Amino acid sequence: MISRGRPLLAFVASILVAGPPGAVAGPPAEIGQPLPPFEAKALSGEPFSLEAATREHKAVVVLFTSTVCPYANYFAAHVRELSESYGPRGVLFVGVNSNNWESREEIADHARERRFAFPIIKDEGHVIADRLGADRTPEAFLVDATGRLRYRGWVKSKQESPDLQRALDAVLEGRPVRRPVTKAFGCAVDRH
């Protein structure tokens, strides 16, 4: 159920893309280094462990998202398509919502509406976002089967450059990622 204040929240989220002063993530995860492991319970009730996921898949995409961020919503169909096409190739997507004011119910409804078939985590207290240094939605972290960060940044650029998709192809083909870091743009992860 959508509350009356929801359109106002969406408006504020779209205006405050840069986030409030002092809202910063932890130190960014470094390309080529192991991504800090985390465990959480998905909204489905299933446990999720990044360490276990990397052992069981060729790659894992940790995607920070939001129910109201216009940028996250704009790229939602592309994310779903990537998940559907790369899932059979051994890639697991996991969505993480770290915004304090987005409820589990809103996040679950949003995932259903967008037809996301991958695990979605409500990051209470933005623990995962802080650990990985995430500060935008959407922001993607691509981890290979050894748990090392191979790509970090946008899903697609404003000019539709499919950098996440290119990084996925490189990782699956055993090649270096040509552009391993892109500046994620979108809405700030709310830490207040």
BALOBA-1460 file (C-alpha; in Angstrom, 3 decimals):
// residues 192
<rec num="1" residu="m" x="0.000" y="0.000" z="0.000"/>
<rec num="2" residu="i" x="1.355" y="3.423" z="-0.948"/>
<rec num="3" residu="s" x="1.001" y="6.191" z="1.605"/>
<rec num="4" residu="r" x="0.028" y="9.776" z="0.795"/>
<rec num="5" residu="g" x="3.504" y="10.994" z="1.679"/>
<rec num="6" residu="r" x="5.116" y="8.676" z="-0.874"/>
<rec num="7" residu="p" x="4.954" y="11.114" z="-3.845"/>
<rec num="8" residu="l" x="6.601" y="13.758" z="-1.668"/>
<rec num="9" residu="l" x="9.329" y="11.285" z="-0.691"/>
<rec num="10" residu="a" x="9.920" y="10.466" z="-4.366"/>
<rec num="11" residu="f" x="10.177" y="14.151" z="-5.170"/>
<rec num="12" residu="v" x="12.573" y="14.814" z="-2.304"/>
<rec num="13" residu="a" x="14.672" y="11.776" z="-3.271"/>
<rec num="14" residu="s" x="14.939" y="13.008" z="-6.843"/>
<rec num="15" residu="i" x="15.930" y="16.515" z="-5.727"/>
<rec num="16" residu="l" x="18.414" y="15.460" z="-3.045"/>
<rec num="17" residu="v" x="20.480" y="13.256" z="-5.325"/>
<rec num="18" residu="a" x="23.690" y="14.438" z="-3.703"/>
<rec num="19" residu="g" x="22.430" y="13.578" z="-0.202"/>
<rec num="20" residu="p" x="22.691" y="15.594" z="2.982"/>
<rec num="21" residu="p" x="26.045" y="17.041" z="4.056"/>
<rec num="22" residu="g" x="28.101" y="14.519" z="5.983"/>
<rec num="23" residu="a" x="26.265" y="11.479" z="4.520"/>
<rec num="24" residu="v" x="29.238" y="9.399" z="3.454"/>
<rec num="25" residu="a" x="29.921" y="5.746" z="2.961"/>
<rec num="26" residu="g" x="32.868" y="3.895" z="4.412"/>
<rec num="27" residu="p" x="36.095" y="3.566" z="2.461"/>
<rec num="28" residu="p" x="35.366" y="2.282" z="-1.033"/>
<rec num="29" residu="a" x="36.033" y="-1.339" z="-1.828"/>
<rec num="30" residu="e" x="39.162" y="-1.651" z="-3.966"/>
<rec num="31" residu="i" x="39.187" y="-3.331" z="-7.380"/>
<rec num="32" residu="g" x="41.021" y="-6.657" z="-7.263"/>
<rec num="33" residu="q" x="40.630" y="-7.005" z="-3.502"/>
<rec num="34" residu="p" x="38.164" y="-9.321" z="-1.762"/>
<rec num="35" residu="l" x="34.831" y="-7.621" z="-1.213"/>
<rec num="36" residu="p" x="34.036" y="-7.543" z="2.508"/>
<rec num="37" residu="p" x="31.781" y="-10.548" z="3.206"/>
<rec num="38" residu="f" x="28.312" y="-10.088" z="4.616"/>
<rec num="39" residu="e" x="25.360" y="-12.208" z="5.638"/>
<rec num="40" residu="a" x="21.732" y="-11.153" z="5.771"/>
<rec num="41" residu="k" x="18.233" y="-12.493" z="5.479"/>
<rec num="42" residu="a" x="16.512" y="-11.826" z="2.154"/>
<rec num="43" residu="l" x="12.956" y="-10.508" z="2.185"/>
<rec num="44" residu="s" x="11.873" y="-14.025" z="1.165"/>
<rec num="45" residu="g" x="13.180" y="-15.263" z="4.538"/>
<rec num="46" residu="e" x="16.090" y="-17.138" z="2.967"/>
<rec num="47" residu="p" x="19.565" y="-16.516" z="4.370"/>
<rec num="48" residu="f" x="22.094" y="-14.886" z="2.057"/>
<rec num="49" residu="s" x="25.867" y="-15.080" z="2.416"/>
<rec num="50" residu="l" x="28.151" y="-13.319" z="-0.052"/>
<rec num="51" residu="e" x="30.882" y="-15.855" z="0.718"/>
<rec num="52" residu="a" x="28.590" y="-18.808" z="-0.079"/>
<rec num="53" residu="a" x="27.198" y="-17.072" z="-3.179"/>
<rec num="54" residu="t" x="30.680" y="-16.544" z="-4.636"/>
<rec num="55" residu="r" x="31.526" y="-20.216" z="-4.035"/>
<rec num="56" residu="e" x="28.364" y="-21.317" z="-5.836"/>
<rec num="57" residu="h" x="28.412" y="-18.879" z="-8.784"/>
<rec num="58" residu="k" x="30.818" y="-17.631" z="-11.416"/>
<rec num="59" residu="a" x="30.021" y="-14.057" z="-10.407"/>
<rec num="60" residu="v" x="27.757" y="-12.113" z="-8.044"/>
<rec num="61" residu="v" x="26.336" y="-8.643" z="-8.630"/>
<rec num="62" residu="v" x="25.457" y="-6.768" z="-5.431"/>
<rec num="63" residu="l" x="23.127" y="-3.991" z="-6.541"/>
<rec num="64" residu="f" x="22.127" y="-1.126" z="-4.263"/>
<rec num="65" residu="t" x="18.661" y="0.024" z="-5.181"/>
<rec num="66" residu="s" x="15.704" y="2.072" z="-4.017"/>
<rec num="67" residu="t" x="11.953" y="2.001" z="-4.474"/>
<rec num="68" residu="v" x="11.670" y="5.729" z="-5.189"/>
<rec num="69" residu="c" x="14.938" y="6.765" z="-6.821"/>
<rec num="70" residu="p" x="14.130" y="7.747" z="-10.420"/>
<rec num="71" residu="y" x="17.520" y="6.475" z="-11.605"/>
<rec num="72" residu="a" x="17.132" y="3.085" z="-9.929"/>
<rec num="73" residu="n" x="13.631" y="2.781" z="-11.374"/>
<rec num="74" residu="y" x="14.772" y="3.873" z="-14.834"/>
<rec num="75" residu="f" x="17.334" y="1.053" z="-14.969"/>
<rec num="76" residu="a" x="15.139" y="-1.595" z="-13.266"/>
<rec num="77" residu="a" x="14.065" y="-3.254" z="-16.530"/>
<rec num="78" residu="h" x="17.689" y="-3.434" z="-17.682"/>
<rec num="79" residu="v" x="18.724" y="-4.981" z="-14.350"/>
<rec num="80" residu="r" x="15.945" y="-7.579" z="-14.661"/>
<rec num="81" residu="e" x="17.056" y="-8.392" z="-18.222"/>
<rec num="82" residu="l" x="20.682" y="-8.774" z="-17.108"/>
<rec num="83" residu="s" x="19.631" y="-11.044" z="-14.251"/>
<rec num="84" residu="e" x="17.501" y="-13.178" z="-16.579"/>
<rec num="85" residu="s" x="20.165" y="-13.485" z="-19.277"/>
<rec num="86" residu="y" x="23.217" y="-13.917" z="-17.031"/>
<rec num="87" residu="g" x="21.576" y="-16.111" z="-14.370"/>
<rec num="88" residu="p" x="21.760" y="-19.232" z="-16.567"/>
<rec num="89" residu="r" x="25.434" y="-18.407" z="-17.158"/>
<rec num="90" residu="g" x="26.219" y="-18.637" z="-13.438"/>
<rec num="91" residu="v" x="25.715" y="-15.030" z="-12.308"/>
<rec num="92" residu="l" x="23.665" y="-14.234" z="-9.208"/>
<rec num="93" residu="f" x="22.163" y="-10.797" z="-8.674"/>
<rec num="94" residu="v" x="21.243" y="-9.649" z="-5.175"/>
<rec num="95" residu="g" x="19.440" y="-6.381" z="-4.502"/>
<rec num="96" residu="v" x="20.231" y="-4.358" z="-1.379"/>
<rec num="97" residu="n" x="18.044" y="-1.515" z="-0.142"/>
<rec num="98" residu="s" x="19.782" y="0.531" z="2.554"/>
<rec num="99" residu="n" x="17.464" y="3.533" z="2.848"/>
<rec num="100" residu="n" x="16.168" y="3.938" z="6.396"/>
<rec num="101" residu="w" x="12.715" y="5.169" z="5.369"/>
<rec num="102" residu="e" x="11.842" y="2.412" z="2.867"/>
<rec num="103" residu="s" x="9.927" y="-0.395" z="4.577"/>
<rec num="104" residu="r" x="10.309" y="-4.114" z="3.927"/>
<rec num="105" residu="e" x="6.756" y="-4.181" z="2.547"/>
<rec num="106" residu="e" x="7.444" y="-1.323" z="0.123"/>
<rec num="107" residu="i" x="10.658" y="-2.980" z="-1.011"/>
<rec num="108" residu="a" x="8.946" y="-6.355" z="-1.539"/>
<rec num="109" residu="d" x="6.082" y="-4.723" z="-3.479"/>
<rec num="110" residu="h" x="8.576" y="-2.819" z="-5.618"/>
<rec num="111" residu="a" x="10.551" y="-5.999" z="-6.390"/>
<rec num="112" residu="r" x="7.337" y="-7.813" z="-7.373"/>
<rec num="113" residu="e" x="6.225" y="-4.923" z="-9.588"/>
<rec num="114" residu="r" x="9.631" y="-4.884" z="-11.312"/>
<rec num="115" residu="r" x="9.563" y="-8.708" z="-11.568"/>
<rec num="116" residu="f" x="12.925" y="-9.095" z="-9.841"/>
<rec num="117" residu="a" x="13.473" y="-12.830" z="-9.339"/>
<rec num="118" residu="f" x="16.701" y="-12.425" z="-7.365"/>
<rec num="119" residu="p" x="17.163" y="-12.082" z="-3.597"/>
<rec num="120" residu="i" x="16.407" y="-8.657" z="-2.132"/>
<rec num="121" residu="i" x="17.835" y="-7.577" z="1.223"/>
<rec num="122" residu="k" x="16.651" y="-4.769" z="3.492"/>
<rec num="123" residu="d" x="19.933" y="-3.416" z="4.854"/>
<rec num="124" residu="e" x="18.852" y="-2.335" z="8.338"/>
<rec num="125" residu="g" x="21.154" y="0.365" z="9.657"/>
<rec num="126" residu="h" x="22.941" y="0.458" z="6.257"/>
<rec num="127" residu="v" x="25.519" y="-2.048" z="7.536"/>
<rec num="128" residu="i" x="26.133" y="-3.563" z="4.082"/>
<rec num="129" residu="a" x="26.301" y="-0.171" z="2.372"/>
<rec num="130" residu="d" x="28.813" y="1.041" z="4.959"/>
<rec num="131" residu="r" x="30.886" y="-2.114" z="4.673"/>
<rec num="132" residu="l" x="31.128" y="-1.875" z="0.869"/>
<rec num="133" residu="g" x="31.317" y="1.912" z="0.719"/>
<rec num="134" residu="a" x="28.126" y="2.225" z="-1.348"/>
<rec num="135" residu="d" x="26.629" y="5.676" z="-1.516"/>
<rec num="136" residu="r" x="24.280" y="5.724" z="-4.529"/>
<rec num="137" residu="t" x="21.301" y="3.901" z="-5.952"/>
<rec num="138" residu="p" x="21.688" y="2.262" z="-8.332"/>
<rec num="139" residu="e" x="25.265" y="1.187" z="-7.660"/>
<rec num="140" residu="a" x="26.623" y="-2.205" z="-8.705"/>
<rec num="141" residu="f" x="29.476" y="-4.263" z="-7.241"/>
<rec num="142" residu="l" x="30.572" y="-7.215" z="-9.408"/>
<rec num="143" residu="v" x="32.448" y="-9.965" z="-7.575"/>
<rec num="144" residu="d" x="34.100" y="-12.931" z="-9.274"/>
<rec num="145" residu="a" x="34.067" y="-16.537" z="-8.034"/>
<rec num="146" residu="t" x="37.115" y="-15.853" z="-5.833"/>
<rec num="147" residu="g" x="35.254" y="-13.056" z="-4.020"/>
<rec num="148" residu="r" x="37.358" y="-10.297" z="-5.580"/>
<rec num="149" residu="l" x="35.773" y="-7.039" z="-6.699"/>
<rec num="150" residu="r" x="36.050" y="-6.726" z="-10.471"/>
<rec num="151" residu="y" x="33.698" y="-3.799" z="-11.198"/>
<rec num="152" residu="r" x="32.070" y="-1.032" z="-9.235"/>
<rec num="153" residu="g" x="29.794" y="1.713" z="-10.505"/>
<rec num="154" residu="w" x="26.769" y="2.427" z="-12.612"/>
<rec num="155" residu="v" x="24.488" y="-0.090" z="-14.246"/>
<rec num="156" residu="k" x="24.564" y="1.968" z="-17.449"/>
<rec num="157" residu="s" x="25.802" y="5.469" z="-18.069"/>
<rec num="158" residu="k" x="23.508" y="8.381" z="-18.876"/>
<rec num="159" residu="q" x="24.489" y="7.768" z="-22.500"/>
<rec num="160" residu="e" x="23.398" y="4.122" z="-22.110"/>
<rec num="161" residu="s" x="26.950" y="2.707" z="-22.087"/>
<rec num="162" residu="p" x="26.446" y="-0.843" z="-20.746"/>
<rec num="163" residu="d" x="29.541" y="-0.983" z="-18.518"/>
<rec num="164" residu="l" x="28.121" y="-3.524" z="-16.032"/>
<rec num="165" residu="q" x="27.198" y="-5.837" z="-18.904"/>
<rec num="166" residu="r" x="30.665" y="-5.456" z="-20.425"/>
<rec num="167" residu="a" x="32.229" y="-6.207" z="-17.038"/>
<rec num="168" residu="l" x="30.059" y="-9.333" z="-16.680"/>
<rec num="169" residu="d" x="31.185" y="-10.541" z="-20.114"/>
<rec num="170" residu="a" x="34.846" y="-9.938" z="-19.258"/>
<rec num="171" residu="v" x="34.612" y="-11.799" z="-15.942"/>
<rec num="172" residu="l" x="32.799" y="-14.758" z="-17.492"/>
<rec num="173" residu="e" x="35.362" y="-14.903" z="-20.316"/>
<rec num="174" residu="g" x="38.334" y="-14.653" z="-17.935"/>
<rec num="175" residu="r" x="39.439" y="-11.266" z="-19.267"/>
<rec num="176" residu="p" x="40.346" y="-8.112" z="-17.336"/>
<rec num="177" residu="v" x="37.523" y="-5.599" z="-17.019"/>
<rec num="178" residu="r" x="38.462" y="-2.717" z="-19.312"/>
<rec num="179" residu="r" x="36.732" y="-0.068" z="-17.201"/>
<rec num="180" residu="p" x="36.544" y="-1.480" z="-13.657"/>
<rec num="181" residu="v" x="35.333" y="1.723" z="-11.949"/>
<rec num="182" residu="t" x="32.620" y="4.096" z="-13.086"/>
<rec num="183" residu="k" x="31.091" y="6.892" z="-11.055"/>
<rec num="184" residu="a" x="27.659" y="5.713" z="-9.970"/>
<rec num="185" residu="f" x="25.061" y="8.417" z="-10.359"/>
<rec num="186" residu="g" x="21.629" y="8.431" z="-8.804"/>
<rec num="187" residu="c" x="20.142" y="9.018" z="-5.401"/>
<rec num="188" residu="a" x="22.138" y="9.053" z="-2.209"/>
<rec num="189" residu="v" x="21.856" y="6.116" z="0.179"/>
<rec num="190" residu="d" x="20.012" y="7.584" z="3.172"/>
<rec num="191" residu="r" x="22.072" y="7.145" z="6.322"/>
<rec num="192" residu="h" x="19.971" y="9.410" z="8.579"/>
